Amino acid sequence: MTMERALRGFAGIFILISLILAYFVSLKWLWFTAFVGVNLFQSAFTNWCPMMWVLKKCGIK
């Protein structure tokens, strides 16, 4: 699995989980959704985000 595919997969999972939590628990979970979106947006320009660092530590190339 490539870094880009793993990053997209985790971002999708995080967004879906936070939307479910916002629906069932509290709307404040939408802030987490926004955080993921902002990180994806800035990584498009900088080619770096915190999740890429974590994935590299886990051995994904």
C-alpha positions in Angstrom: 0.0 0.0 0.0 1.3 3.4 -0.9 1.5 6.4 1.4 -1.1 8.3 -0.5 -3.6 5.5 -0.5 -3.2 4.9 3.2 -3.5 8.6 3.9 -6.7 8.9 1.9 -8.1 5.8 3.6 -7.4 7.0 7.1 -8.7 10.5 6.3 -12.0 8.9 5.0 -12.3 6.7 8.1 -11.6 9.7 10.5 -14.2 11.8 8.7 -16.9 9.1 8.7 -16.3 8.4 12.4 -16.4 12.0 13.3 -19.7 12.5 11.4 -21.2 9.5 13.1 -20.1 10.9 16.5 -21.5 14.3 15.6 -24.8 12.8 14.8 -25.1 10.5 17.8 -23.0 12.3 20.5 -22.3 16.0 20.0 -22.1 18.4 17.1 -18.7 19.5 18.5 -17.2 16.4 16.8 -17.5 18.4 13.5 -14.5 20.3 14.7 -12.5 17.1 14.3 -13.9 16.8 10.8 -12.8 20.3 10.0 -9.3 19.6 11.4 -8.9 16.6 9.1 -10.1 18.7 6.1 -7.7 21.5 6.9 -4.8 19.0 7.2 -5.7 17.5 3.9 -5.9 20.9 2.3 -2.5 22.1 3.6 -0.9 18.8 2.7 -1.9 19.4 -0.9 0.5 22.4 -0.9 3.2 21.3 1.5 3.2 17.5 0.8 3.3 16.9 4.6 0.7 16.2 7.3 0.9 14.6 10.8 -0.6 11.3 9.6 2.1 10.9 7.0 4.7 11.0 9.8 2.7 8.3 11.7 2.4 6.1 8.6 6.1 6.4 8.0 6.8 5.3 11.5 4.5 2.3 10.9 6.6 1.3 7.9 4.4 2.3 5.0 6.5 3.5 2.0 
